[in-house]
Amino acid sequence: MADVVADIADVVRTLAAISQLRGSSVAIAAPGIHEPRSVSRARSGKKPRAYSRLASFSRRRVYIADLIRWHEYGLGVPQRPFVRMTLQGKRGEIDRSIETAIQRVIGSKGRWGGRDAHALVGKMVVAEMRRTLMQRVPPGLSEATKRDPDRDKRAIPLVDTGQIRDSLTYRSEGL
């Protein structure tokens, strides 16, 4: 009889964890403020200068999420849709990660909850987005950009300062 009570308790915990997932989601986020090169150059005592076609923004800080949106849709800069490339190119892996998370919630007898499932999926998607960024999202850099002495010599678009890559994270919503 004690085994039955323990099994029922496990089932109750598992059902609670599964119901916690219903209506919840994992959001990929990029919190933080992009510090343009002109601001960091001014802090270092170097002469500030514009560094892109977004020169009007070179003297103020912008949200990294906005910077990602500009690149994703080509708003004033060459279109480099690393978010969509990741979500489309890794659809199968993302789906398998979601399935794995749900299986772990079900098989854990209530020890795994919604936050654990979200963490598994969120970390995987963020890692894949960072990997996409490092694989040279087309189009390549212009010759003028490559000649900039402040550029990273690897000439990988969107990776020069690492601010976009380092800001990518996830958060659980609806839990």
C-alpha angles and dihedrals in degrees: 000000000000089000090054092051090049091048091050090050090052090050091049091050091047093049090049091052092048093048088050088062093054109101093005128114144186114240121200109218141181107202120181141063124278111232107210118225091249090061094048091044090052090052090052092051094251122131109268117235139172115266107186146015085277088072091139087066095045093094098050138052121253133191113266089227088061091048090052091049091052091052094041093057101025097247103171093331134064111288110256106168101189093154094055092040089056096044093047098039096045098038093120094049091047091050091049090049090053091048091049091050092051092046090052091050090050096043097044096073090233098314091109117061139183094279091054091051091047091049092054093051096038095051091048094051093046091050091050092049090051090049090051090051092053092051093072107260107223139279101059123229120283118250090249091055092047090054092056104115091214093059124107104257092229086073095213112162115240093010103082098105098015091227095124094044094046095046096057112111141139137236135194117243128194098020 
